[in-house]
């Protein structure tokens, strides 16, 4: 059974805990250089499978901020030994584990076997701490998340699923706008409905409809096949974010991108440079929000 302070998805956190962690994030942002002596003897293992520029930087800064020691482990879960054996070693050597891996099932197996908290830094099923941070950036600018309508333009993805998870505790409206055949999986939506969400998740293939009354436009990279000439690219081109799209959403809309950005594909260079784009400002919140999550794991 996972440790009580393990964080695999935003469904692991009740609303009150998320709000407390946002408050802690604001504290870390205001006092970025503060350290916690009580964590000076704590060790946090980081396992990043694949490229993770922003994730690595954010956790390195966050772990240093709380005063703990980061132990970077260049390993692939399950490659050289059973995941349970890796978990046993980690449980004796460190106080928490931050892991980014392609397969959610591998991270779940690690969490099940670990005696210390495990933080999901991204899998194919979700990107909980990233979205926790992005939502904090929206909160700073729009106030309570309950009052927000977020339009996600793109295919079913781990980032979108984590946004949808926030609708369980908050009256957040998430709209997915995508080409037919790229909607959120029905089994995911059914599982979400079983939790009786306070907010809502809807799917449309009409960009104009999806933009009506929205507060935030959010997008992510197109699938690899859509980044080169062909039928898939033609399918996604009507969903490119341009300044005209932002104008249709409104003068005060916020625009966010998960990154990395492919200008000319899912977004134009002009739209990404638009004053309504808060992507880079939001990424500066990764370190303080991740510090709050690491502090929770070590507390």
CORRA-V535057 format. One record per pair of residues at least 12 apart in sequence whose ideal C-beta (glycine too) atoms are under 10 Angstrom apart, sorted by the first residue. I is the first residue (numbers start at 1). J is the second residue. Records with the same first field share a line. If there is no record, write none. Layout:
I=J ; J
//
This chain:
1=111 ; 112 ; 113
2=108 ; 110 ; 111 ; 112 ; 113 ; 114 ; 115 ; 117 ; 118
3=91 ; 96 ; 97 ; 111 ; 112 ; 114 ; 115 ; 116 ; 117 ; 118 ; 297
4=117
5=96 ; 116 ; 117 ; 118 ; 119 ; 293 ; 296 ; 297 ; 298 ; 299
6=96 ; 97 ; 107 ; 108 ; 110 ; 111 ; 112 ; 114 ; 116 ; 117 ; 118 ; 119 ; 120 ; 297
7=21 ; 96 ; 98 ; 111 ; 117 ; 118 ; 119 ; 120 ; 121 ; 128 ; 129 ; 132 ; 293 ; 296 ; 297
8=99 ; 104 ; 107 ; 108 ; 110 ; 111 ; 118 ; 119 ; 120 ; 123 ; 125 ; 126 ; 128
9=104 ; 108 ; 120 ; 123 ; 125 ; 126 ; 127 ; 128 ; 131 ; 161 ; 162 ; 165
10=120 ; 126 ; 127 ; 128 ; 129 ; 131 ; 132 ; 135 ; 161 ; 162 ; 163 ; 164 ; 165 ; 166 ; 167 ; 168 ; 169
11=126 ; 128 ; 162 ; 164 ; 165 ; 166 ; 168 ; 169 ; 191 ; 192 ; 195
12=120 ; 128 ; 165
13=128 ; 132 ; 165 ; 166 ; 168 ; 169 ; 293 ; 296
14=168 ; 169
15=145 ; 146 ; 166 ; 168 ; 169 ; 170 ; 198
16=169
17=169 ; 296
18=132 ; 135 ; 136 ; 145 ; 166 ; 169 ; 170
19=139 ; 144 ; 145 ; 169 ; 170
20=292 ; 296
21=129 ; 132 ; 136 ; 289 ; 292 ; 293 ; 295 ; 296
22=132 ; 133 ; 135 ; 136 ; 139 ; 140 ; 145 ; 289 ; 292
23=136 ; 292
24=288 ; 289 ; 291 ; 292 ; 293 ; 295 ; 296
25=132 ; 133 ; 136 ; 137 ; 139 ; 140 ; 285 ; 287 ; 288 ; 289 ; 290 ; 291 ; 292 ; 293 ; 295
26=136 ; 139 ; 140 ; 285 ; 288 ; 289 ; 292
27=288 ; 291 ; 292 ; 295
28=61 ; 62 ; 65 ; 66 ; 285 ; 287 ; 288 ; 289 ; 290 ; 291 ; 292 ; 294 ; 295
29=136 ; 140 ; 284 ; 285 ; 287 ; 288 ; 289 ; 291 ; 292
30=288
31=65 ; 288
32=61 ; 65 ; 287 ; 288 ; 291
33=64 ; 65
34=65 ; 66 ; 67 ; 291
35=64 ; 65 ; 66 ; 67 ; 68
36=65 ; 66 ; 67 ; 68 ; 291 ; 295 ; 298 ; 299
37=67
38=66 ; 67 ; 68 ; 298 ; 299
39=63 ; 65 ; 66 ; 67 ; 68 ; 69 ; 95 ; 294 ; 295 ; 298 ; 299
40=66 ; 67 ; 68 ; 69
41=67 ; 68 ; 69 ; 95
42=63 ; 66 ; 67 ; 68 ; 69 ; 94 ; 95 ; 96 ; 294 ; 297 ; 298
43=63 ; 68 ; 69 ; 70 ; 71 ; 90 ; 93 ; 94 ; 95 ; 96 ; 97 ; 116 ; 298
44=59 ; 62 ; 63 ; 66 ; 68 ; 69 ; 70 ; 71 ; 72 ; 94 ; 95 ; 96 ; 97 ; 98 ; 116 ; 117 ; 119 ; 294 ; 297 ; 298
45=69 ; 70 ; 71 ; 72 ; 73 ; 75 ; 86 ; 89 ; 90 ; 93 ; 94 ; 95 ; 96 ; 97 ; 98 ; 99 ; 114 ; 116 ; 118
46=59 ; 60 ; 63 ; 70 ; 71 ; 72 ; 73 ; 74 ; 94 ; 96 ; 97 ; 98 ; 99 ; 100 ; 119 ; 121
47=71 ; 72 ; 73 ; 74 ; 75 ; 76 ; 77 ; 86 ; 90 ; 97 ; 98 ; 99 ; 100 ; 101 ; 107 ; 110 ; 118 ; 121
48=72 ; 73 ; 74 ; 75 ; 98 ; 99 ; 100 ; 101 ; 121 ; 122
49=74 ; 75 ; 76 ; 77 ; 79 ; 99 ; 100 ; 101 ; 102 ; 103 ; 106 ; 107 ; 121 ; 122 ; 123
50=76 ; 100 ; 101 ; 102 ; 122
51=100 ; 260
52=100 ; 121 ; 122
53=259 ; 260
54=130 ; 133 ; 258 ; 259 ; 260 ; 283 ; 286 ; 287
55=98 ; 100 ; 121 ; 122 ; 127 ; 129 ; 130 ; 286 ; 290
56=70 ; 72 ; 98 ; 100 ; 121
57=283 ; 286 ; 287 ; 290
58=98 ; 121 ; 129 ; 130 ; 133 ; 283 ; 284 ; 285 ; 286 ; 287 ; 288 ; 289 ; 290 ; 291 ; 293 ; 294
59=72 ; 98 ; 100 ; 119 ; 121 ; 129 ; 286 ; 287 ; 290 ; 291 ; 293 ; 294
60=72 ; 287 ; 290
61=286 ; 287 ; 288 ; 290 ; 291
62=98 ; 129 ; 286 ; 287 ; 288 ; 289 ; 290 ; 291 ; 292 ; 293 ; 294 ; 295
63=96 ; 98 ; 287 ; 290 ; 291 ; 294 ; 295 ; 298
64=287 ; 291 ; 294
65=287 ; 288 ; 290 ; 291 ; 292 ; 294 ; 295
66=290 ; 291 ; 292 ; 294 ; 295 ; 297 ; 298 ; 299
67=295 ; 298
68=94 ; 95 ; 96 ; 294 ; 295 ; 297 ; 298
69=94 ; 95
70=94 ; 98 ; 294
71=90 ; 93 ; 94 ; 97
72=98
73=86 ; 89 ; 90 ; 93 ; 94 ; 97 ; 99
75=99
76=101 ; 102 ; 106
77=99 ; 101 ; 102 ; 103 ; 105 ; 106 ; 107 ; 109 ; 110
78=101 ; 103 ; 105 ; 106 ; 109 ; 110
79=106
82=109 ; 113
83=101 ; 105 ; 106 ; 107 ; 108 ; 109 ; 110 ; 111 ; 112 ; 113 ; 114
84=109 ; 110 ; 112 ; 113 ; 114
85=113
86=106 ; 109 ; 110 ; 113 ; 114
87=109 ; 110 ; 111 ; 112 ; 113 ; 114 ; 115 ; 116 ; 118
88=113 ; 114 ; 115
90=110 ; 113 ; 114 ; 115 ; 116 ; 118
91=113 ; 114 ; 115 ; 116
92=115 ; 116
93=116
94=114 ; 116
95=116 ; 117 ; 297 ; 298
96=114 ; 116 ; 117 ; 118 ; 119 ; 293 ; 294 ; 296 ; 297 ; 298
97=110 ; 111 ; 114 ; 116 ; 117 ; 118 ; 119 ; 121 ; 297
98=117 ; 118 ; 119 ; 120 ; 121 ; 129 ; 290 ; 293 ; 294 ; 297
99=111 ; 114 ; 118 ; 119 ; 120 ; 121 ; 122 ; 123
100=119 ; 120 ; 121 ; 122 ; 123 ; 127
101=120 ; 121 ; 122 ; 123 ; 124
102=122 ; 123 ; 124
103=123 ; 124 ; 125
104=120 ; 122 ; 123 ; 124 ; 125 ; 126 ; 158
105=123 ; 124 ; 125
106=123 ; 124
107=119 ; 120 ; 121 ; 122 ; 123 ; 124 ; 125 ; 126
108=120 ; 123 ; 125
116=297 ; 298
117=293 ; 294 ; 296 ; 297 ; 298 ; 299
118=297
119=290 ; 293 ; 294 ; 296 ; 297
120=158 ; 162
121=290 ; 293
122=158 ; 159 ; 162
123=158
124=157 ; 158 ; 161
125=157 ; 158 ; 161 ; 162 ; 188
126=157 ; 158 ; 159 ; 160 ; 161 ; 162 ; 163 ; 164 ; 165
127=157 ; 158 ; 159 ; 160 ; 161 ; 162 ; 163 ; 220 ; 258
128=158 ; 159 ; 161 ; 162 ; 165 ; 166 ; 293
129=162 ; 286 ; 289 ; 290 ; 292 ; 293 ; 294
130=158 ; 159 ; 162 ; 163 ; 258 ; 259 ; 282 ; 283 ; 286 ; 289 ; 290
131=158 ; 159 ; 160 ; 161 ; 162 ; 163 ; 164 ; 165 ; 166 ; 218 ; 258
132=162 ; 165 ; 166 ; 285 ; 286 ; 289 ; 290 ; 292 ; 293
133=282 ; 283 ; 284 ; 285 ; 286 ; 287 ; 288 ; 289 ; 290 ; 292 ; 293
134=150 ; 159 ; 162 ; 163 ; 166 ; 216 ; 218 ; 256 ; 258 ; 278 ; 279 ; 282 ; 283 ; 285 ; 286 ; 289
135=148 ; 150 ; 162 ; 163 ; 166 ; 170 ; 172 ; 216 ; 282 ; 285 ; 289
136=282 ; 285 ; 286 ; 288 ; 289 ; 292
137=216 ; 254 ; 256 ; 278 ; 279 ; 281 ; 282 ; 283 ; 284 ; 285 ; 286 ; 289
138=150 ; 172 ; 215 ; 216 ; 218 ; 254 ; 256 ; 278 ; 282
139=285
140=278 ; 281 ; 282 ; 285
141=215 ; 216 ; 252 ; 254 ; 278 ; 281 ; 282
142=215 ; 216 ; 252 ; 254
143=215
144=170 ; 171 ; 172
145=166 ; 167 ; 169 ; 170 ; 171 ; 172 ; 199
146=169 ; 170 ; 171 ; 172 ; 173 ; 198 ; 199
147=170 ; 171 ; 172 ; 173 ; 215
148=166 ; 170 ; 171 ; 172 ; 173 ; 174 ; 199 ; 214 ; 215 ; 216 ; 254
149=172 ; 173 ; 174 ; 175 ; 199 ; 200 ; 210 ; 211 ; 212 ; 213 ; 214 ; 215 ; 216 ; 253
150=163 ; 164 ; 166 ; 167 ; 172 ; 173 ; 174 ; 175 ; 176 ; 199 ; 214 ; 215 ; 216 ; 217 ; 218 ; 254 ; 256
151=173 ; 174 ; 175 ; 176 ; 177 ; 202 ; 204 ; 207 ; 209 ; 210 ; 211 ; 212 ; 213 ; 214 ; 215 ; 216 ; 217 ; 218 ; 219 ; 249 ; 253
152=164 ; 174 ; 175 ; 176 ; 177 ; 178 ; 184 ; 201 ; 203 ; 210 ; 214 ; 216 ; 217 ; 218 ; 219 ; 220 ; 256 ; 258
153=175 ; 176 ; 177 ; 178 ; 207 ; 210 ; 211 ; 217 ; 218 ; 219 ; 220 ; 236 ; 239 ; 240 ; 241 ; 245 ; 255 ; 266 ; 267
154=176 ; 177 ; 178 ; 179 ; 182 ; 218 ; 219 ; 220 ; 221 ; 222 ; 223 ; 236 ; 239 ; 241 ; 257 ; 258 ; 266
155=176 ; 178 ; 179 ; 181 ; 182 ; 183 ; 184 ; 220 ; 221 ; 222 ; 223 ; 226 ; 236 ; 239
156=176 ; 178 ; 181 ; 182 ; 183 ; 184 ; 185 ; 188 ; 203
157=176 ; 178 ; 182 ; 184 ; 220 ; 221 ; 223 ; 258
158=220 ; 258
159=218 ; 219 ; 220 ; 256 ; 258
160=174 ; 176 ; 178 ; 184 ; 188 ; 201 ; 218 ; 220 ; 258
161=174 ; 184 ; 185 ; 188 ; 189 ; 192 ; 201
163=176 ; 201 ; 216 ; 218
164=176 ; 184 ; 188 ; 189 ; 192 ; 197 ; 199 ; 200 ; 201
165=188 ; 192 ; 195 ; 197 ; 201
166=197 ; 198 ; 199
167=192 ; 195 ; 197 ; 198 ; 199 ; 200 ; 201
168=192 ; 195 ; 196 ; 197 ; 198 ; 199
169=195 ; 197 ; 198 ; 199
170=197 ; 198 ; 199
171=197 ; 198 ; 199 ; 200
172=197 ; 198 ; 199 ; 200 ; 201 ; 215 ; 216
173=199 ; 200 ; 201 ; 202 ; 213 ; 214 ; 215
174=197 ; 199 ; 200 ; 201 ; 202 ; 203 ; 216 ; 218
175=200 ; 201 ; 202 ; 203 ; 204 ; 209 ; 210 ; 211 ; 212 ; 213 ; 214 ; 217 ; 218
176=201 ; 202 ; 203 ; 204 ; 205 ; 210 ; 218
177=202 ; 203 ; 204 ; 205 ; 206 ; 207 ; 208 ; 209 ; 210 ; 211 ; 214 ; 217 ; 219 ; 238 ; 239
178=203 ; 204 ; 205 ; 207 ; 210 ; 235 ; 236 ; 239
179=205 ; 226 ; 232 ; 234 ; 235 ; 236 ; 237 ; 238 ; 239
180=205 ; 235
181=205 ; 235
182=203 ; 205 ; 222 ; 223 ; 226 ; 232 ; 235 ; 236 ; 239
183=203 ; 204 ; 205
184=201 ; 202 ; 203
188=201
189=201 ; 202 ; 203
205=238 ; 239
206=238
207=238 ; 239 ; 240 ; 241 ; 245 ; 248 ; 249
208=245 ; 248 ; 249
210=239 ; 249
211=245 ; 246 ; 247 ; 248 ; 249 ; 250 ; 253
212=248 ; 249 ; 250
213=249 ; 250
214=248 ; 249 ; 250 ; 253 ; 254
215=249 ; 250 ; 252 ; 253 ; 254
216=249 ; 253 ; 254 ; 255 ; 256 ; 276 ; 278
217=241 ; 245 ; 246 ; 248 ; 249 ; 250 ; 253 ; 254 ; 255 ; 256 ; 257 ; 267 ; 271 ; 276 ; 277
218=241 ; 254 ; 255 ; 256 ; 257 ; 258 ; 279
219=239 ; 240 ; 241 ; 245 ; 255 ; 256 ; 257 ; 258 ; 261 ; 266 ; 267 ; 271 ; 272 ; 279
220=256 ; 257 ; 258 ; 259 ; 260 ; 261 ; 262 ; 266 ; 267
221=257 ; 258 ; 259 ; 260 ; 261 ; 262 ; 265 ; 266 ; 267
222=235 ; 236 ; 237 ; 239 ; 240 ; 262 ; 265 ; 266 ; 267
223=235 ; 236 ; 266
226=239 ; 262 ; 265 ; 266
227=262 ; 264 ; 265 ; 266
228=265
233=265
236=265 ; 266
237=265 ; 266
239=266
240=264 ; 265 ; 266 ; 267 ; 268 ; 271
241=255 ; 257 ; 265 ; 266 ; 267 ; 268 ; 270 ; 271 ; 272 ; 274 ; 277
242=267 ; 268 ; 270 ; 271 ; 274
243=255 ; 268 ; 270 ; 271 ; 272 ; 273 ; 274 ; 276
244=268 ; 270 ; 271
245=267 ; 268 ; 271
246=267 ; 268 ; 270 ; 271 ; 274 ; 275 ; 276 ; 277
247=271 ; 274 ; 276
249=276
250=276
251=275 ; 276
252=276
253=274 ; 276 ; 277
254=276 ; 277 ; 278 ; 279 ; 281 ; 282
255=267 ; 271 ; 272 ; 274 ; 275 ; 276 ; 277 ; 278 ; 279
256=276 ; 277 ; 278 ; 279 ; 281 ; 282 ; 283
257=271 ; 272 ; 277 ; 278 ; 279 ; 280 ; 282 ; 283
258=279 ; 283
259=272 ; 279 ; 280 ; 282 ; 283
261=277 ; 279 ; 280
267=279
//
